[in-house]
Amino acid sequence: IPNRLVGGLCAPWVCESDEVRERLMPKFLARFLKLLFPLPPPTTEHAEVRELSHWSQLKLDFVVAGLDSCGTTSLAKALLQVEDIDFTIDDEDDFFYKHDTLLPYRSEVEQFNFQWLSHTGSESQLRGLRHPGLFHSYRIHLALARIPRLKALVVVCDPLSRFEKKFWMFHSCKPPGHKPPLPVRGRERCFTSMRSTLEEPEILQRWRFGDHLLAMQELLGPRLRVVHQSSMRHSPASTYARLAEFLGATGPWPSHYERHN
């Protein structure tokens, strides 16, 4: 028998937690390991029983889903100035990255929905969440698509300009004491020029975003709105007015917009 076994099983919702741990798990493990003798029930230290929920139970109206380094912070700060728009927190929210399960736990959904009661706005406010990396995960795309009426905003920008930012942040050679570069081909490696990174398929794959946006479009369809960073900079009033109409916001939009990157 292995010293450590990481896995799980799904049981009908009518089963009590003690029944799952004491009756179902020993039989499941014995069959999985092809043992000819019964196993004792695992202790609460070695087995955790949690009830699952569904993404459709989340009280969430929209997300700012990316792209990182393209202006998501500027967009979120502008949205926060609108009276009938609220966010989970005034920062990037990693709620969808708590784990990699296909469904959320019931306790997580209840805690997520309960947080809105502590906010000072009215119940009619549009409830949002922002994280610039949501666009990158297909698992999260599936979760977002299953939240009723949820809409997604994605800011895109010039891919070469974005790649240059990523080069200086994560791949360029820096003096000792600075954050080490991201690993390439299994080891830390820095580059003296952006041109040299273009010869590394792993780096190009890491920062590409076209395929991810196509996947989001296939799942969300008209519930996805893509806005270019340049329109936020050069014509912010008309750009944010279109976003207000898309989200269903009715409050007055600010006359002053700040740039955060």
VOMARTOR-404825 format. One record per residue: residue number from 1; x, y, z of N, C-alpha, C in turn; chain. Coordinates in nm, 3 decimals, decimal comma, padded with zeros to 5 digits. Atoms other than C-alpha are relative to their C-alpha. Example, Ala and Ser with C-alpha at 12.3 -4.5 7.8 and 13.67 -1.06 7.14 Angstrom:
<rs>
R  semi     n_px     n_py     n_pz    ca_px    ca_py    ca_pz     c_px     c_py     c_pz  drense
R     1   00,089  -00,119   00,000   01,230  -00,450   00,780   00,090   00,120   00,000       A
R     2  -00,082  -00,119  -00,006   01,367  -00,106   00,714  -00,077   00,109   00,073       A
</rs>
This chain:
<rs>
R  semi     n_px     n_py     n_pz    ca_px    ca_py    ca_pz     c_px     c_py     c_pz  drense
R     1   00,085  -00,118   00,000   00,000   00,000   00,000   00,089   00,124   00,000       A
R     2  -00,085  -00,120   00,003   00,149   00,340  -00,089  -00,012   00,080   00,129       A
R     3   00,001  -00,081  -00,121   00,244   00,572   00,195  -00,092   00,121  -00,013       A
R     4   00,081  -00,119   00,022   00,054   00,860   00,038  -00,082  -00,019  -00,127       A
R     5   00,089   00,013   00,113  -00,247   00,857  -00,192  -00,086   00,126  -00,009       A
R     6   00,077  -00,123   00,020  -00,396   01,176  -00,332  -00,107  -00,028  -00,104       A
R     7   00,110   00,026   00,092  -00,737   01,141  -00,489  -00,132   00,036   00,065       A
R     8   00,130  -00,032  -00,055  -01,107   01,167  -00,431  -00,109  -00,076  -00,070       A
R     9   00,117   00,063   00,060  -01,452   01,040  -00,508  -00,119   00,092   00,018       A
R    10   00,124  -00,075  -00,009  -01,793   01,190  -00,568  -00,110  -00,093   00,047       A
R    11   00,110   00,079  -00,056  -02,089   01,064  -00,365  -00,130   00,076  -00,017       A
R    12   00,128  -00,070   00,011  -02,462   01,141  -00,395  -00,020   00,098   00,115       A
R    13   00,016  -00,105  -00,101  -02,571   01,450  -00,206  -00,079  -00,047   00,121       A
R    14   00,079   00,049  -00,114  -02,804   01,244   00,017   00,089  -00,066   00,105       A
R    15  -00,091   00,065  -00,095  -02,501   01,082   00,183   00,049   00,102   00,103       A
R    16  -00,057  -00,082  -00,105  -02,392   01,226   00,516   00,152  -00,012  -00,004       A
R    17  -00,147  -00,001   00,004  -02,026   01,315   00,562   00,060  -00,120   00,072       A
R    18  -00,052   00,115  -00,073  -01,972   01,040   00,820  -00,017  -00,128  -00,082       A
R    19   00,022   00,118   00,084  -02,122   00,783   00,581   00,104  -00,009  -00,110       A
R    20  -00,100  -00,001   00,107  -01,886   00,888   00,304   00,135  -00,043   00,054       A
R    21  -00,133   00,029  -00,054  -01,579   00,871   00,526   00,009  -00,142   00,056       A
R    22  -00,008   00,127  -00,071  -01,666   00,556   00,722  -00,041  -00,120  -00,084       A
R    23   00,050   00,114   00,076  -01,846   00,343   00,463   00,048  -00,001  -00,145       A
R    24  -00,031  -00,003   00,142  -01,780   00,460   00,110   00,150   00,003  -00,028       A
R    25  -00,143  -00,015   00,031  -01,414   00,562   00,123   00,079  -00,128   00,021       A
R    26  -00,076   00,127  -00,012  -01,281   00,230   00,263  -00,026  -00,095  -00,116       A
R    27   00,031   00,088   00,113  -01,464   00,036  -00,010   00,060   00,052  -00,129       A
R    28  -00,056  -00,061   00,121  -01,354   00,281  -00,278   00,151  -00,023  -00,007       A
R    29  -00,145   00,016  -00,002  -00,988   00,265  -00,173   00,040  -00,146  -00,019       A
R    30  -00,033   00,142   00,014  -00,989  -00,113  -00,142  -00,017  -00,047  -00,144       A
R    31   00,020   00,038   00,140  -01,133  -00,153  -00,490   00,102   00,066  -00,090       A
R    32  -00,098  -00,072   00,082  -00,902   00,113  -00,634   00,137  -00,064   00,008       A
R    33  -00,132   00,061  -00,020  -00,595  -00,058  -00,486  -00,001  -00,151  -00,026       A
R    34   00,015   00,143   00,030  -00,729  -00,406  -00,578   00,043  -00,087   00,118       A
R    35  -00,030   00,075  -00,121  -00,704  -00,529  -00,219  -00,107  -00,105   00,025       A
R    36   00,092   00,110  -00,029  -00,863  -00,854  -00,104  -00,046   00,002   00,145       A
R    37   00,039  -00,011  -00,140  -00,911  -00,738   00,256  -00,059   00,139   00,023       A
R    38   00,064  -00,130  -00,026  -01,124  -00,455   00,401   00,097   00,098   00,066       A
R    39  -00,081  -00,106  -00,060  -00,970  -00,125   00,503  -00,078   00,071   00,110       A
R    40   00,070  -00,077  -00,104  -01,049   00,071   00,818  -00,037   00,139  -00,052       A
R    41   00,036  -00,136   00,043  -01,220   00,409   00,783   00,117   00,095   00,022       A
R    42  -00,106  -00,099  -00,019  -00,971   00,693   00,732  -00,040   00,099   00,109       A
R    43   00,026  -00,101  -00,102  -00,940   00,947   01,010  -00,030   00,134  -00,067       A
R    44   00,028  -00,134   00,054  -01,051   01,307   00,966   00,128   00,071  -00,039       A
R    45  -00,129  -00,059   00,036  -00,682   01,392   00,944   00,042  -00,041  -00,140       A
R    46  -00,044   00,054   00,127  -00,637   01,179   00,635  -00,104   00,008  -00,111       A
R    47   00,106  -00,009   00,101  -00,970   01,228   00,458  -00,092   00,117   00,033       A
R    48   00,086  -00,116  -00,017  -01,179   01,539   00,408  -00,124  -00,017  -00,087       A
R    49   00,126   00,012   00,072  -01,546   01,531   00,309  -00,063   00,139  -00,007       A
R    50   00,057  -00,134   00,019  -01,685   01,852   00,160  -00,111  -00,007  -00,105       A
R    51   00,111  -00,002   00,093  -02,010   01,926  -00,018   00,029   00,095  -00,116       A
R    52  -00,020  -00,081   00,119  -01,989   02,055  -00,372  -00,123   00,086  -00,029       A
R    53   00,108  -00,085   00,046  -02,198   02,333  -00,520   00,013   00,012  -00,152       A
R    54  -00,010  -00,020   00,144  -02,220   02,477  -00,872   00,028   00,147  -00,025       A
R    55  -00,035  -00,139   00,034  -02,086   02,789  -01,040  -00,123   00,086  -00,021       A
R    56   00,123  -00,076   00,025  -02,442   02,890  -01,126  -00,056   00,063   00,126       A
R    57   00,050  -00,054  -00,127  -02,500   02,963  -00,757   00,074   00,126   00,043       A
R    58  -00,076  -00,120  -00,036  -02,245   03,247  -00,749  -00,079   00,126  -00,036       A
R    59   00,062  -00,131   00,026  -02,387   03,598  -00,719   00,110   00,091  -00,058       A
R    60  -00,104  -00,074   00,070  -02,162   03,761  -00,978  -00,053   00,043  -00,135       A
R    61   00,057  -00,055   00,123  -02,263   03,988  -01,266   00,103   00,015  -00,112       A
R    62  -00,101  -00,018   00,104  -01,934   04,051  -01,446   00,139  -00,021   00,057       A
R    63  -00,141   00,012  -00,038  -01,559   03,996  -01,439   00,084   00,084  -00,096       A
R    64  -00,106  -00,056   00,082  -01,261   04,190  -01,566   00,105  -00,109  -00,008       A
R    65  -00,072   00,127   00,011  -01,074   03,889  -01,700   00,139   00,011  -00,061       A
R    66  -00,132  -00,015   00,060  -00,752   04,032  -01,847  -00,003   00,110  -00,106       A
R    67  -00,124   00,073  -00,011  -00,520   04,083  -02,013   00,095   00,074   00,095       A
R    68  -00,100  -00,061  -00,085  -00,244   04,141  -01,763   00,095   00,087  -00,083       A
R    69  -00,090  -00,098   00,063  -00,022   04,441  -01,851  -00,064   00,072  -00,117       A
R    70   00,068  -00,071   00,109  -00,288   04,584  -02,083  -00,096   00,109   00,048       A
R    71   00,087  -00,106  -00,050  -00,486   04,815  -01,855  -00,118  -00,045   00,082       A
R    72   00,112   00,048  -00,080  -00,712   04,601  -01,637  -00,018   00,083   00,127       A
R    73   00,011  -00,083  -00,121  -00,631   04,813  -01,330  -00,067   00,133  -00,031       A
R    74   00,063  -00,127   00,040  -00,722   05,135  -01,512  -00,149  -00,019  -00,023       A
R    75   00,141   00,026   00,025  -01,049   04,981  -01,624  -00,076  -00,021   00,130       A
R    76   00,068   00,028  -00,126  -01,137   04,851  -01,278  -00,015   00,126   00,085       A
R    77   00,008  -00,124  -00,079  -01,058   05,185  -01,110  -00,106   00,093  -00,056       A
R    78   00,105  -00,083   00,060  -01,283   05,363  -01,358  -00,138  -00,055   00,033       A
R    79   00,129   00,061  -00,031  -01,565   05,115  -01,299  -00,038   00,023   00,146       A
R    80   00,028  -00,019  -00,141  -01,533   05,159  -00,924  -00,058   00,138   00,030       A
R    81   00,053  -00,134  -00,022  -01,624   05,526  -00,961  -00,150   00,010  -00,032       A
R    82   00,142   00,001   00,034  -01,971   05,431  -01,087  -00,080  -00,049   00,120       A
R    83   00,075   00,028  -00,122  -02,233   05,424  -00,812  -00,060  -00,140   00,002       A
R    84   00,068   00,130  -00,003  -02,410   05,106  -00,918   00,089  -00,115  -00,045       A
R    85  -00,095   00,107   00,027  -02,094   04,898  -00,970   00,084  -00,023   00,125       A
R    86  -00,079   00,036  -00,117  -01,914   04,713  -00,692   00,090  -00,118  -00,035       A
R    87  -00,093   00,110   00,019  -01,621   04,470  -00,674   00,014  -00,078   00,130       A
R    88  -00,022   00,084  -00,119  -01,546   04,183  -00,438   00,101   00,066   00,092       A
R    89  -00,102  -00,073  -00,073  -01,229   04,362  -00,327   00,060   00,105  -00,093       A
R    90  -00,063  -00,105   00,081  -01,040   04,669  -00,444   00,140  -00,044  -00,042       A
R    91  -00,129   00,056   00,042  -00,764   04,452  -00,590  -00,030  -00,125  -00,083       A
R    92   00,018   00,125   00,073  -00,706   04,136  -00,790  -00,052  -00,107   00,096       A
R    93   00,065   00,100  -00,084  -00,927   03,859  -00,652   00,031  -00,138  -00,055       A
R    94  -00,040   00,133   00,046  -00,790   03,503  -00,674  -00,101  -00,108   00,037       A
R    95   00,103   00,097  -00,040  -01,121   03,335  -00,585   00,000  -00,123  -00,089       A
R    96   00,007   00,113   00,093  -01,116   03,116  -00,897   00,129  -00,083  -00,002       A
R    97  -00,127   00,073  -00,003  -00,759   03,003  -00,817   00,022  -00,069   00,134       A
R    98  -00,017   00,065  -00,130  -00,824   02,857  -00,471   00,041  -00,145  -00,016       A
R    99  -00,036   00,138   00,029  -00,796   02,508  -00,620  -00,034  -00,026  -00,147       A
R   100   00,022   00,029   00,141  -00,827   02,333  -00,954  -00,114  -00,099  -00,023       A
R   101   00,115   00,088   00,019  -01,151   02,140  -00,902  -00,094   00,057  -00,105       A
R   102   00,093  -00,045   00,104  -01,417   02,155  -01,172  -00,120   00,072   00,059       A
R   103   00,113  -00,064  -00,065  -01,685   02,262  -00,922   00,045   00,062   00,131       A
R   104  -00,037  -00,062  -00,127  -01,668   02,493  -00,619  -00,062  -00,075   00,117       A
R   105   00,059   00,055  -00,120  -01,731   02,383  -00,264  -00,116   00,088   00,046       A
R   106   00,118  -00,075  -00,046  -02,062   02,483  -00,110   00,040   00,111   00,097       A
R   107  -00,043  -00,100  -00,098  -01,886   02,665   00,175   00,062   00,121  -00,069       A
R   108  -00,061  -00,111   00,074  -01,690   02,874  -00,077  -00,106   00,087  -00,067       A
R   109   00,107  -00,075   00,066  -02,003   02,972  -00,269  -00,077   00,082   00,102       A
R   110   00,075  -00,072  -00,104  -02,186   03,067   00,051   00,081   00,117   00,053       A
R   111  -00,085  -00,109  -00,048  -01,890   03,273   00,173   00,012   00,110  -00,104       A
R   112  -00,009  -00,099   00,108  -01,857   03,442  -00,166  -00,126   00,085  -00,006       A
R   113   00,126  -00,073   00,009  -02,225   03,538  -00,176  -00,025   00,084   00,125       A
R   114   00,023  -00,071  -00,126  -02,229   03,644   00,189   00,078   00,131   00,007       A
R   115  -00,084  -00,119  -00,010  -01,954   03,902   00,135  -00,073   00,126  -00,047       A
R   116   00,070  -00,117   00,052  -02,193   04,129  -00,057  -00,085   00,067   00,108       A
R   117   00,081  -00,058  -00,106  -02,399   04,180   00,260   00,079   00,102   00,082       A
R   118  -00,083  -00,092  -00,077  -02,104   04,359   00,420   00,036   00,126  -00,078       A
R   119  -00,028  -00,118   00,081  -02,074   04,608   00,132  -00,109   00,104   00,021       A
R   120   00,092  -00,109  -00,034  -02,238   04,946   00,173  -00,098   00,034  -00,111       A
R   121   00,087  -00,035   00,113  -02,404   04,961  -00,170  -00,136  -00,069   00,008       A
R   122   00,133   00,059   00,004  -02,759   04,865  -00,257   00,004  -00,135  -00,070       A
R   123   00,007   00,132   00,061  -02,871   04,521  -00,372  -00,009   00,007  -00,152       A
R   124   00,012  -00,015   00,145  -02,926   04,659  -00,722   00,134   00,022  -00,068       A
R   125  -00,130  -00,022   00,059  -02,553   04,715  -00,771   00,045  -00,120  -00,084       A
R   126  -00,063   00,105   00,078  -02,370   04,519  -01,037   00,123  -00,050   00,075       A
R   127  -00,106   00,059  -00,081  -02,133   04,279  -00,864   00,109  -00,056  -00,090       A
R   128  -00,110   00,038   00,087  -01,791   04,234  -01,022   00,118  -00,058   00,074       A
R   129  -00,127   00,056  -00,050  -01,460   04,056  -00,974   00,104   00,023  -00,107       A
R   130  -00,106  -00,021   00,099  -01,129   04,130  -01,138   00,124  -00,081   00,033       A
R   131  -00,130   00,068  -00,006  -00,820   03,925  -01,203   00,053  -00,005  -00,142       A
R   132  -00,050  -00,011   00,138  -00,599   03,983  -01,508   00,038  -00,133  -00,063       A
R   133  -00,039   00,128   00,057  -00,525   03,614  -01,552  -00,114  -00,095  -00,027       A
R   134   00,114   00,089   00,021  -00,878   03,473  -01,579  -00,007  -00,048  -00,144       A
R   135   00,009   00,037   00,142  -00,852   03,472  -01,959   00,086  -00,120  -00,035       A
R   136  -00,104   00,098   00,034  -00,565   03,223  -01,943  -00,040  -00,143   00,032       A
R   137   00,034   00,134  -00,048  -00,746   02,926  -01,785  -00,130  -00,049  -00,063       A
R   138   00,122   00,055   00,060  -00,992   02,710  -01,978  -00,095  -00,051   00,107       A
R   139   00,086   00,043  -00,111  -01,119   02,565  -01,651  -00,083   00,117   00,052       A
R   140   00,073  -00,118  -00,047  -01,213   02,918  -01,542  -00,098   00,047  -00,107       A
R   141   00,095  -00,033   00,107  -01,370   02,985  -01,883  -00,129  -00,081   00,017       A
R   142   00,116   00,086  -00,018  -01,600   02,688  -01,821  -00,083   00,044   00,119       A
R   143   00,072  -00,047  -00,119  -01,686   02,819  -01,475  -00,077   00,128  -00,030       A
R   144   00,066  -00,127   00,032  -01,766   03,169  -01,603  -00,121  -00,022  -00,089       A
R   145   00,111   00,024   00,094  -01,986   03,031  -01,881  -00,123  -00,056   00,070       A
R   146   00,111   00,062  -00,072  -02,201   02,854  -01,622  -00,063   00,091   00,105       A
R   147   00,061  -00,097  -00,090  -02,274   03,164  -01,414  -00,106   00,077  -00,080       A
R   148   00,107  -00,061   00,081  -02,614   03,291  -01,538   00,020   00,150  -00,020       A
R   149  -00,002  -00,142   00,039  -02,605   03,624  -01,721   00,133   00,070   00,030       A
R   150  -00,129  -00,064  -00,025  -02,241   03,685  -01,626   00,060   00,053  -00,130       A
R   151  -00,068  -00,059   00,114  -02,052   03,915  -01,861   00,148   00,017   00,032       A
R   152  -00,145  -00,008  -00,019  -01,677   03,934  -01,914   00,058   00,115  -00,083       A
R   153  -00,072  -00,107   00,067  -01,460   04,233  -02,001   00,147  -00,039  -00,011       A
R   154  -00,141   00,029   00,022  -01,116   04,184  -02,153   00,062   00,119  -00,072       A
R   155  -00,075  -00,109   00,063  -00,868   04,461  -02,233   00,117  -00,060  -00,075       A
R   156  -00,113   00,046   00,080  -00,626   04,387  -02,515   00,088   00,121  -00,034       A
R   157  -00,093  -00,106   00,037  -00,323   04,584  -02,626   00,097  -00,053  -00,104       A
R   158  -00,099   00,040   00,101  -00,039   04,578  -02,876   00,082  -00,117   00,053       A
R   159  -00,069   00,118  -00,053   00,112   04,229  -02,836   00,150   00,019   00,014       A
R   160  -00,144  -00,022  -00,011   00,468   04,348  -02,901   00,033   00,086   00,121       A
R   161  -00,021  -00,083  -00,117   00,441   04,622  -02,640  -00,017  -00,081   00,129       A
R   162   00,023   00,084  -00,118   00,300   04,373  -02,390   00,115  -00,098   00,019       A
R   163  -00,110   00,094  -00,009   00,573   04,122  -02,471   00,127   00,069   00,052       A
R   164  -00,116  -00,074  -00,049   00,836   04,390  -02,410  -00,008   00,020   00,151       A
R   165   00,017  -00,013  -00,146   00,692   04,452  -02,062   00,035  -00,131   00,070       A
R   166  -00,026   00,130  -00,061   00,704   04,082  -01,987   00,148  -00,034  -00,003       A
R   167  -00,144   00,025   00,008   01,063   04,065  -02,104   00,073   00,069   00,114       A
R   168  -00,070  -00,075  -00,105   01,180   04,338  -01,866  -00,039  -00,047   00,139       A
R   169   00,046   00,043  -00,132   00,973   04,202  -01,578   00,048  -00,139   00,037       A
R   170  -00,018   00,141  -00,035   01,041   03,829  -01,602   00,116  -00,072  -00,069       A
R   171  -00,102   00,074   00,074   01,321   03,743  -01,846   00,133   00,073  -00,016       A
R   172  -00,125  -00,073   00,020   01,584   04,019  -01,859   00,100  -00,027   00,114       A
R   173  -00,105   00,019  -00,100   01,916   03,989  -01,676   00,006   00,122   00,092       A
R   174   00,002  -00,108  -00,098   01,911   04,195  -01,355   00,115  -00,017   00,099       A
R   175  -00,106   00,009  -00,101   02,170   04,277  -01,087  -00,040  -00,092   00,114       A
R   176   00,031   00,086  -00,116   02,197   04,047  -00,783  -00,092   00,073   00,099       A
R   177   00,093  -00,059  -00,096   01,925   04,100  -00,527  -00,139   00,023  -00,056       A
R   178   00,130  -00,016   00,063   01,644   04,140  -00,778  -00,069  -00,136  -00,014       A
R   179   00,076   00,122   00,017   01,371   03,884  -00,841   00,057  -00,082  -00,115       A
R   180  -00,059   00,081   00,107   01,512   03,591  -01,041  -00,095  -00,014  -00,118       A
R   181   00,085   00,016   00,119   01,386   03,535  -01,397  -00,081  -00,128   00,007       A
R   182   00,081   00,122   00,007   01,117   03,280  -01,475   00,081  -00,112  -00,066       A
R   183  -00,075   00,112   00,059   01,249   02,934  -01,560  -00,036  -00,023  -00,146       A
R   184   00,018   00,037   00,140   01,295   02,835  -01,922   00,069  -00,134  -00,020       A
R   185  -00,050   00,137   00,018   01,340   02,469  -02,014   00,051  -00,060   00,131       A
R   186  -00,027   00,064  -00,128   01,344   02,373  -01,647   00,106   00,066   00,086       A
R   187  -00,102  -00,066  -00,083   01,607   02,617  -01,518  -00,010   00,151  -00,014       A
R   188  -00,001  -00,145   00,005   01,646   02,982  -01,433   00,096   00,047  -00,110       A
R   189  -00,084  -00,047   00,111   01,775   03,169  -01,734  -00,043   00,141  -00,035       A
R   190   00,031  -00,138   00,037   01,796   03,538  -01,813   00,052   00,027  -00,142       A
R   191  -00,034  -00,036   00,137   01,828   03,707  -02,153   00,045   00,144  -00,005       A
R   192  -00,055  -00,135   00,011   02,027   04,013  -02,251  -00,074   00,088  -00,098       A
R   193   00,076  -00,078   00,097   01,793   04,116  -02,531  -00,134  -00,066  -00,026       A
R   194   00,132   00,054   00,030   01,429   04,076  -02,625   00,006  -00,088  -00,125       A
R   195  -00,013   00,079   00,122   01,537   03,942  -02,962   00,034  -00,145   00,030       A
R   196  -00,041   00,137  -00,032   01,697   03,637  -02,801  -00,115  -00,082   00,057       A
R   197   00,113   00,075  -00,053   01,371   03,545  -02,625  -00,092  -00,049  -00,110       A
R   198   00,086   00,041   00,110   01,195   03,521  -02,961   00,039  -00,135  -00,057       A
R   199  -00,045   00,131   00,047   01,397   03,207  -03,028  -00,037  -00,111   00,097       A
R   200   00,041   00,100  -00,099   01,243   03,032  -02,725  -00,151  -00,023  -00,011       A
R   201   00,144   00,027   00,014   00,907   02,870  -02,809  -00,075  -00,002   00,132       A
R   202   00,066   00,006  -00,130   00,833   02,820  -02,439  -00,042   00,139   00,047       A
R   203   00,032  -00,137  -00,040   00,843   03,196  -02,376  -00,112   00,055  -00,086       A
R   204   00,107  -00,047   00,088   00,630   03,275  -02,678  -00,133  -00,063   00,038       A
R   205   00,123   00,069  -00,039   00,375   03,015  -02,568  -00,054   00,057   00,130       A
R   206   00,041  -00,049  -00,132   00,370   03,157  -02,215  -00,079   00,130  -00,010       A
R   207   00,062  -00,133   00,004   00,265   03,507  -02,321  -00,097   00,019  -00,116       A
R   208   00,098  -00,013   00,108   00,038   03,436  -02,619  -00,140   00,009   00,060       A
R   209   00,135  -00,012  -00,055  -00,328   03,520  -02,575  -00,111  -00,019  -00,103       A
R   210   00,102   00,013   00,103  -00,508   03,479  -02,908  -00,088  -00,123   00,017       A
R   211   00,076   00,124  -00,015  -00,610   03,117  -02,852  -00,093   00,006   00,120       A
R   212   00,081  -00,010  -00,122  -00,737   03,197  -02,503  -00,125   00,086  -00,025       A
R   213   00,115  -00,087   00,029  -00,960   03,477  -02,632  -00,100  -00,071  -00,089       A
R   214   00,090   00,076   00,086  -01,103   03,252  -02,902  -00,080  -00,102   00,082       A
R   215   00,068   00,097  -00,086  -01,185   02,991  -02,638  -00,108   00,069   00,082       A
R   216   00,099  -00,075  -00,077  -01,361   03,255  -02,427  -00,119   00,039  -00,087       A
R   217   00,106  -00,043   00,091  -01,557   03,376  -02,728  -00,093  -00,117  -00,032       A
R   218   00,082   00,116   00,030  -01,675   03,024  -02,809  -00,094  -00,035   00,114       A
R   219   00,080   00,037  -00,115  -01,804   02,973  -02,455  -00,098   00,110   00,042       A
R   220   00,082  -00,110  -00,050  -01,940   03,318  -02,371  -00,080   00,071  -00,108       A
R   221   00,072  -00,063   00,110  -02,045   03,448  -02,712  -00,021   00,148   00,024       A
R   222   00,027  -00,144  -00,016  -02,218   03,789  -02,682   00,021   00,051   00,143       A
R   223  -00,026  -00,044  -00,138  -02,147   03,793  -02,307   00,145   00,044   00,020       A
R   224  -00,139  -00,045  -00,005  -01,780   03,873  -02,385   00,013   00,132  -00,074       A
R   225  -00,028  -00,128   00,065  -01,673   04,229  -02,462   00,150   00,028   00,009       A
R   226  -00,144  -00,028   00,008  -01,318   04,303  -02,577   00,018   00,147  -00,034       A
R   227  -00,026  -00,142   00,023  -01,191   04,661  -02,557   00,150   00,019  -00,014       A
R   228  -00,144  -00,023   00,020  -00,856   04,789  -02,682   00,049   00,110   00,093       A
R   229  -00,060  -00,096  -00,092  -00,626   04,976  -02,449   00,006   00,140  -00,060       A
R   230  -00,013  -00,132   00,063  -00,583   05,259  -02,702  -00,131   00,078   00,008       A
R   231   00,127  -00,072  -00,008  -00,955   05,339  -02,696  -00,025   00,053   00,141       A
R   232   00,012  -00,048  -00,138  -00,942   05,370  -02,316   00,086   00,123   00,022       A
R   233  -00,091  -00,113  -00,016  -00,654   05,616  -02,350  -00,043   00,121  -00,081       A
R   234   00,024  -00,112   00,091  -00,766   05,827  -02,645  -00,146   00,047  -00,004       A
R   235   00,141  -00,041  -00,003  -01,145   05,825  -02,614  -00,070  -00,069   00,118       A
R   236   00,053   00,071  -00,118  -01,225   05,720  -02,256  -00,149   00,019   00,021       A
R   237   00,141  -00,026  -00,028  -01,567   05,886  -02,229  -00,091  -00,091  -00,083       A
R   238   00,086   00,082   00,086  -01,720   05,707  -02,528   00,024  -00,149   00,024       A
R   239  -00,031   00,141  -00,026  -01,540   05,380  -02,446  -00,073  -00,049   00,124       A
R   240   00,066   00,043  -00,123  -01,670   05,366  -02,090  -00,152   00,009  -00,011       A
R   241   00,145  -00,007   00,022  -02,017   05,471  -02,205  -00,050  -00,128  -00,066       A
R   242   00,038   00,126   00,065  -02,028   05,166  -02,433   00,007  -00,117   00,097       A
R   243  -00,011   00,106  -00,100  -01,910   04,945  -02,148  -00,114   00,007   00,100       A
R   244   00,114  -00,016  -00,091  -02,180   05,090  -01,923  -00,125  -00,061  -00,058       A
R   245   00,117   00,057   00,067  -02,445   04,997  -02,175   00,008  -00,151  -00,004       A
R   246  -00,019   00,145   00,006  -02,298   04,649  -02,210  -00,027  -00,066   00,136       A
R   247   00,018   00,058  -00,133  -02,294   04,587  -01,833  -00,139   00,024   00,056       A
R   248   00,130  -00,034  -00,055  -02,631   04,748  -01,771   00,008   00,100   00,112       A
R   249  -00,016  -00,101  -00,104  -02,496   05,023  -01,544  -00,078   00,125  -00,037       A
R   250   00,082  -00,120   00,025  -02,718   05,328  -01,506   00,055   00,123   00,070       A
R   251  -00,054  -00,114  -00,075  -02,516   05,546  -01,267   00,085   00,089  -00,088       A
R   252  -00,084  -00,091   00,079  -02,328   05,853  -01,394   00,145  -00,046  -00,003       A
R   253  -00,139   00,039   00,015  -01,984   05,782  -01,530   00,091   00,118   00,032       A
R   254  -00,090  -00,109  -00,042  -01,684   05,981  -01,402   00,049   00,081  -00,119       A
R   255  -00,055  -00,088   00,104  -01,545   06,271  -01,597   00,152  -00,003  -00,001       A
R   256  -00,147   00,006  -00,010  -01,186   06,202  -01,485   00,043  -00,145   00,005       A
R   257  -00,047   00,136   00,008  -00,999   05,884  -01,571   00,150  -00,002   00,022       A
R   258  -00,141   00,011  -00,030  -00,662   05,780  -01,432   00,060  -00,120  -00,072       A
R   259  -00,073   00,109   00,063  -00,404   05,566  -01,605   00,092  -00,063   00,105       A
R   260  -00,073   00,068  -00,106  -00,245   05,303  -01,382   00,113  -00,088  -00,052       A
R   261  -00,115   00,074   00,052   00,007   05,138  -01,617   00,041   00,056  -00,135       A
</rs>
